[in-house]
Amino acid sequence: MRKKIGDHLSLFVIIAGAASFFLSNLLLKDVFDSDIYGHYSILISYFSLIYVVGIFGADQVFLRFSVSLEKDKIHTQKMQFVLVPIIVVMSSLIGTLVFKKNYPEVEINSVLLFFSSMGMIGILFLFSILRLNSDFVFAQITSNYWKLVMFVTAFLFYIQHNDLFRLFVNIILCNIILIFLVTLFYVYKKIQFQFNNDFTTWQIIQTSFHYFLSILSAALILFSDRFIIETKYDFKEFGNFFYLTNFFLAPYAILQNYISFKQLIAFKNNFNPEYYKKFNTRAIIFGLSMGFLLFFTALVLSYLKLIKFNFQNYSTIILILLATGTLRLFSSAINSAFEARTSLEMLRKSNLYIFLFTFFTLIFVVYYVNSIELILLNFILIWIFRCFIHNKLLFPKTK
């Protein structure tokens, strides 16, 4: 029994982190007023985005080009440890400047924002090191610690009726820096790195670029709708949209990550086209069923006044979000098979097709689309195109 718990402890941490993030957003909706909740929403969106793209794909390059021959001993290239600090500092500086320029209304210390950005970006690279070293539980604790702290802080603010936004932000940002420094110290003291010249600097940079392009395409689909809506509406309306996305898409996101985690290995070991098609069908059916349950739950909670948010005013947006969640489940199964079975050349092709389609669709949305419903429908088109490309490249002879 103890062994089973130990084997799945990292999964429990993932669930705890996701639940903490979800509950924090619910609690803070009642703690802050509408505008301040909008400020909080844009800050959390910023950190979620830089965590994904801020390292420029260097974390994936490290996993691809490094080898753990034994516990606490990793073979890699010295150049990676030269490039990564440069990337972290550069990304943090750019991110801080862009944030302060575009969101001066959000009360946050610039120095603290810069160093917490460094911490958030650096955490992903340390997470990859811990994964390669088979420190799975510590890796997930490092990745999810700030979400756990955010929930505890949100809960304390909720029961104490404390609405000091700047204090809340400082607590979260200081803890991001803290977990980064603690993990960095652990990696420095615990893991021994042995350097080789198996890959050139150009190979490292080129591979990082391809991974970055792939991650950037995914990040644009996952996060850019928030920033587009923020530019077209006020912070109050953006806060409401952020609340809706977390309420209705968070359950899908948890399942999406779990499907990707499990099915990637399953498809890599044994890819059966019939099983693949059946699994995709089940993903759609399950997604639609979960959507119905979430919609019904929201209406009941609103009717019983357990949640103050008026979901009825956003029925169309909610239905589109649920359709998006179902597509994300469907996409996760296809993407798992694609990553498991495709070649590097196919990865480059998919990156090119998906990035270009995403880029031009977003340009159209930014300049010509003004309603939230139409913005979200354009993002559904991107998800459909992404699924189509991955499936087409996975079965190139299928007509």
C-alpha positions, 0 to 999 in steps of 0.5 A, spaced: 500 500 500 505 504 501 509 503 495 502 504 491 502 511 494 509 512 493 508 511 486 502 515 485 504 521 489 507 525 484 500 525 481 497 527 487 501 533 487 499 535 480 491 534 482 493 538 489 496 544 485 490 544 479 485 544 485 489 549 489 489 554 483 481 552 481 479 554 488 484 560 489 480 563 483 473 562 486 475 565 493 478 571 490 472 572 486 469 574 493 475 577 496 477 582 491 472 587 487 471 586 480 477 591 477 482 588 482 480 581 480 481 583 473 488 585 475 489 579 479 487 575 473 492 578 468 498 577 473 496 570 473 495 569 466 502 573 465 506 568 470 502 562 466 504 564 460 512 565 461 512 559 465 510 555 458 514 559 453 519 563 457 525 558 457 524 558 449 524 550 449 531 549 452 527 545 457 525 540 452 532 540 449 535 538 455 531 532 456 533 530 449 540 531 449 542 529 456 542 522 459 541 520 466 546 514 467 545 513 474 541 516 480 544 524 481 549 523 475 547 527 469 551 527 462 549 533 458 553 539 454 556 545 458 553 550 453 546 548 455 548 551 462 551 557 459 545 559 454 539 557 459 541 563 464 542 568 458 535 566 456 532 566 463 535 573 464 533 576 457 526 573 458 525 576 465 527 583 463 523 583 456 517 580 460 517 585 466 518 591 461 512 589 457 508 587 463 509 594 466 508 598 459 501 594 458 498 594 465 501 600 469 494 599 473 496 593 476 500 595 483 506 591 483 513 592 484 518 592 478 524 589 481 520 583 485 516 582 478 523 581 475 526 576 480 519 572 480 519 572 473 526 569 473 524 564 478 518 562 474 522 561 468 528 558 472 523 553 475 521 549 469 528 548 467 529 545 474 523 541 473 526 538 467 533 536 471 529 533 477 524 529 472 531 526 468 534 525 475 527 521 477 525 526 482 518 526 480 515 528 487 520 534 488 519 536 481 512 536 481 512 540 488 517 545 485 512 546 479 506 546 483 508 550 490 506 557 488 499 554 487 499 551 493 501 557 497 496 561 493 490 557 495 492 558 503 493 565 502 487 566 498 483 562 504 486 566 509 484 572 505 477 570 504 476 568 512 479 575 514 476 579 509 482 582 507 482 585 500 489 588 500 491 586 493 499 588 493 500 584 500 497 578 496 501 579 490 508 580 494 506 573 498 505 569 492 511 573 488 516 572 494 514 564 494 516 563 487 523 566 488 523 562 495 522 555 491 526 557 485 532 558 490 531 552 494 530 547 488 536 551 485 540 549 491 538 542 492 540 541 484 547 544 485 548 540 492 545 533 490 546 532 482 553 531 479 553 534 472 558 531 467 559 534 460 560 532 453 561 534 446 556 530 443 552 535 440 554 542 437 552 549 440 548 550 433 544 543 434 542 545 441 540 552 438 536 549 432 533 544 436 531 549 441 528 553 436 523 548 433 521 546 440 520 553 442 516 554 435 511 548 437 510 551 445 509 558 442 503 555 438 500 551 443 501 557 448 498 562 443 492 557 443 491 557 450 493 564 453 492 569 447 485 569 448 485 572 455 490 578 452 486 579 446 479 580 450 483 584 455 485 589 450 478 590 447 474 590 454 475 593 461 479 589 467 472 587 470 469 584 464 476 580 463 476 578 470 469 575 469 472 571 463 478 569 467 473 566 472 469 563 467 475 559 463 478 557 470 471 554 472 469 551 466 476 549 462 480 547 469 477 540 469 478 539 462 485 541 463 487 536 468 484 531 464 488 533 458 494 533 462 493 526 464 491 523 457 497 526 454 501 523 460 499 516 460 497 515 452 504 518 450 507 512 453 502 507 451 502 509 443 509 509 443 510 502 446 504 500 442 500 504 436 494 501 434 490 505 429 483 502 431 484 503 439 486 510 437 480 511 433 476 508 439 480 512 444 478 519 440 471 517 440 471 516 447 474 522 448 469 526 445 463 523 448 466 524 455 468 531 454 460 532 452 458 528 458 462 532 462 460 539 459 453 537 461 455 536 468 459 542 469 453 546 465 448 543 470 452 544 476 454 552 475 446 553 474 445 549 481 450 553 484 448 559 482 440 558 483 442 556 490 446 562 491 452 558 493 456 562 488 455 569 487 457 569 479 451 570 475 452 564 470 446 565 466 448 572 463 454 568 459 450 562 457 453 562 450 460 563 452 459 558 457 457 553 451 463 555 447 468 554 452 465 547 454 466 545 446 473 548 447 474 543 453 471 537 449 476 539 443 482 540 448 481 532 450 480 530 443 486 534 441 490 531 447 489 524 444 491 526 437 497 530 440 500 524 444 499 519 438 503 524 434 509 526 439 509 518 440 510 516 432 512 522 428 519 524 426 523 530 427 521 532 420 514 531 421 514 535 427 517 541 423 512 541 418 506 541 423 510 547 427 510 551 420 502 549 418 500 550 425 504 556 427 502 560 420 494 558 421 494 560 428 498 567 427 494 569 421 487 567 425 490 571 431 491 577 426 484 577 424 481 576 431 485 582 433 483 587 428 476 585 426 473 581 431 470 584 437 465 580 441 467 575 446 463 569 442 466 570 436 473 571 439 472 564 442 469 561 435 476 563 432 480 559 437 475 553 436 477 553 429 485 553 431 484 547 435 480 544 429 486 545 424 491 543 429 487 536 430 486 536 423 494 537 421 496 532 427 492 527 424 493 528 417 501 527 418 500 521 423 496 518 417 499 521 411 496 516 406 489 517 409 484 520 404 
